[in-house]
Amino acid sequence: MSRAVLFLLVVFAAIAPAAGADQVPFTLEQVRSYPFPNELTAARSGSRIAWAVDDRGRRNIWVAEGPDFEPRKLTKFDLDDGQELTAVSLSPDGDHVVFVRGGDFGSNWDRGVGVNTLSLPIPPKLQLWAAPFAGGDARVLADDVDSPAISPRGDIVAFNKGGQAWSAKLDGSSPAQPMIATRGSTSSLTWSPDGSKLAFVSSRDDHAFIGIYTDATTPILWIDPSTARDGSPRWSPDGKSLVFVRRPGSGPEPAIKKVPQPEWSIRVADVATGTSREVWKFLATRGRNSSGASNLDWAAGDRIVFLASFDGWPHLYSLPVAGGEPELLTPGKFHLEQVRLSPDRKFLLCAGNTGPDALDIDRRHILKVPVDRPELNVVTPGDGLEWSPVVTGDGKAIVCLSSTGQRPPMPTLLPADGGPAKVLGESHLANFPVSQLVAPKQVVFKSPDGLEVHGQLFEKPGPATKKPAIVYVHGGPQRQMLLGWHYSPYYANAYASNQYLASRGYVVLSVNYRLGIGYGQAFMSPGKTGASGAAEYIDIKAAGEYLRSLPQVDPDCIGIYGGSYGGYLTALALARNSDLFAAGVDIHGVHRQRTARENADPKETDAGAVAWRSSPVSAIETWKSPVLLISGDDDRNVAVSQTVDLSRRLAAAGVPFEQLIIPDDTHHFMRFANWMKVNAATAEFFDRQIGYPDPAQQPQVTAQAWAILDGQTGKLLYGKEADERRKTASTTKVMCASVILKLAEKDPKVLDEIVTFSKLADDTVGSTAGIKVGESLPVRDCLYGLLLPSGNDAGNALAEHFNDRFDPPDATMIQSLGLDVELLKTRINFIAEMNRTARSWGVTGTEYRSSYGDGGTPDQRTTSAGELGQVVWNAFQNKRLRTVVGTKAYACKVRQPDGTLRDARWENTNKLLDRYGVDGVKTGTTNQAGACLVSHARFGAEDYFFVVLGAARDEARFSDTVDLIRWLKSRRATPESH
């Protein structure tokens, strides 16, 4: 049986759920309980392997060896203390495991500074440890170190400390000692094959040398020093030569370029003399530029192998040491990473997104290719993911990390003889909800400029009813989300979060926007992105519109979240398109580009102006949707000041936001408990903002009374205290406008009449349209001043203007309503007509004592939630009223007493307009009435009226209405709830 078939049968089929398996709910704790493996390594001889495992924040070294490869926990770090394990390596004989504990080596700055997630009075140190493979106590070799390199002799380990090279005995028998203390900063420590010499890079600001250390008394040999930046030193198998990469030193470009300038070159040095020769160089005339060779190594047969992007894809190339043209080993359109040279130097292993299945472009598989010819073999085809390959020292097995769409990452053994693959430690997943997870589906959609964008869709099986949806945006941005558990701990957490959100009924789309890896250099470097124009945002918007186009997605309940660069794009989405994205979670995002020139003129085209327009904070004025801001305050990738600054801008703009700030943790939330806080807060926020609540439970709102009415019939469907009469504040203005529009139905010229504001109108207290005594404007404009800014002055002015058109109230009405005839004499007929109109609509319990609000004494109530809904339902039959209350902003001219005209502009106080399907109607707030809101919302062919009375505060009337909308949608999506 072939390796491919065995891998499919053993690794994937064994852990896949039975067809049609029920999707049983699982908790966030369960889906985040996976032990995450990384740092996989193998000894140079024998069969021993080691790796690090993060088990809910308790990070330890695990080991195994042939022939059974039974995993064994080697260390005893049993606290969730945020101390990561990196640089894991085995001594050549496999007797010791060396690793660095502490720091945050994924940071942009302070990588080697200790991380204090427990907020201890004395922060933990960054330490180099060694542990016997056979077991026993691990020991600290040195503090404040990174990048250890074990000597091939197995006796000492070299490492960087304070920018210089140090060494320590592997058995801990003596204290660590400095090895090299030169000018510049030392890095890339590389032992010669026999352990007699140490090559290193000495970075000196604008240039860098490669040096050779022999012992404490022998002068350092500098390899062909120049003004260039030399790096990536690798030894020949015999230890007599070095291959390295030379790049130009930093500095100004030549004023005149007579010949194409070499971007980088590969050189081979004679270690005895320190001289070097050029083996090959890249010129701009050769084609697509490359950032320079990486994964450089000296392979068997005196060949140099390296990774470069000459044809728009990262590929492996092979070059004779004697010189010549590089030979392409891995032709095709796919992405390669995590390259390893086999112990015998005869073949290369790597992870790539290629294979026999078209879906493999969104996976990773282990690839194998000889160092001297393009005979590529996909070692692990199938519907899983595999990465981080190593070959055991005896050459009998390949070990990698693997996952599927449902099983989280685990070490996996691939015998060299083609025997069955073995997942190591699979019993550790006994309580993990593998069968309850969904397998994400690949989706491909087009951005507005025609670019194809890939994504993964997470959706729980169930009836085809409307559901809320979420776009997930990765960071980086040079990342690729995959059709299974990710190989990065940060994105494995995101994958778990997406699974959890899907289990709660959300349709989740993880989007691979331009700038990411996996789809070629042109996709990764498209231009006019980030601070240069944010062109990548169109892919994010297209993802939201793709979700909106799905028949099962509620178009008014689409959220977005992401971290780091994904936080930047999340903030940009909310700032620019709150009409599409109803809520978002911005996790340590960038909000103001570093080069931005604040408040730059939209017409300016310099870099600072473009960077400003590319920043979310430049669009705060259009940011309406609520957002949860999350950041660790020891963030070493994106300064927490980005979140501090955004929070102040949002507060000033009145944008609803919440925040979760985690003291002393970093960008990567090194402590598991903190990741759990982030994930739980994200899910809870979306549940409150766009999720569908339990239809069997009453809506959890602050309003003292509420009602939901059918938009077609005006029938009361649901409510709380819907019959209790209450004060209803400025919702009264809907009836005021209706009385006037009834006249206009008979004579449209009514709208052209000029309303002149009296002193009484000008003196009206409360919310105002801002029209002064003696100023005038047409009725059609005054209606906007009445309903958009909720102008009390406009209400009195209109009532006075039309008062004589109506009959006065009879004695019974005056007595029953308690009207003060003298006080209301210039408006009393109009108010009487408001009451008569309500009666004509069959609304008998509603009483109006003012043209713009409640009026009357504190104990006199206007109407109930149910009757207010009926009033608005009747009023909404008038097209012009629908137009006015559905307008966000309106501008007109006001004639002043001296005959000159001035500008007036009003904005609608209804913050839900054009969101959640809302297209009207009216707000209202007084101390006695509380915060009130009547809304009309349309969901496809259905429409409803929502009435909220006595909400706790102004913002609560909007959130209460959103909660009622979501609750109603939940009932509509659940047939048994109807």
Secondary structure, 3 states (H helix, E strand, C coil): CCHHHHHHHHHHHCCCCCCCCCCCCCCHHHHCCCEEEEEEEECCCCCCEEEEEEECCEEEEEEECCCCCCCEECCCCCCCCCCCEEEEEECCCCCEEEEEECCCCCCCCCCCCCCCCCCCCCCCCCEEEEEECCCCCCEEEEECCEEEEECCCCCEEEEEECCEEEEEECCCCCCCEEEECCCCEEEEEEECCCCCCEEEEEEECCEEEEEEECCCCCCCEECCCCCCEEEEEEECCCCCEEEEEEECCCCCCCCCCCCCCEEEEEEEEECCCCCEEEEEEEEHHHCCCCCCCEEEEEECCCEEEEEECCCCCCEEEEEECCCCCCEECCCCCCCEEEEEECCCCCEEEEEECCCCCHHHHHCCEEEEEECCCCCCEECCCCCCEEEEEEECCCCCEEEEEEECCCCCCEEEEEECCCCCCEECCHHHHCCCCHHHCCCCEEEEEECCCCCEEEEEEECCCCCCCCEEEEEEECCCCCCCCCCCCCCCHHHHHHHHHHHHHHHCCCEEEEEECCCCCCCCHHHHCCCCCHHHCCCCHHHHHHHHHHHHHCCCEEEEEEEEEEECHHHHHHHHHHHHCCCCCCEEEEECCCCCCCCCCCCCCCCCCCHHHHHHHCCHHHHHHHCCCCEEEEEECCCCCCCCHHHHHHHHHHHHHCCCEEEEEECCCCCCCCCHHHHHHHHHHHHHHHHHHCCCCCCCCCCCCCCCEEEEEECCCCCEEEEECCCCEECCHHHHHHHHHHHHHHHHHHCHHHHHCEEECCHHHHCCCCCCCCCCCCCEEEHHHHHHHHHCCCCHHHHHHHHHHHHHHCCCCCHHHHHHHCCCCCCCCCCHHHHHHHHHHHHHCCCCCCCCCCCCCCCCCCCCCCEEHHHHHHHHHHHCCCHHHHHHHCCCEEEEEEECCCCCEEEEEEECCCCCCCCCCEEEEEEEEECCCEEEEEEEEEECCEEEEEEEEEECCHHHHHHHHHHHHHHHHHHHHCHHHC
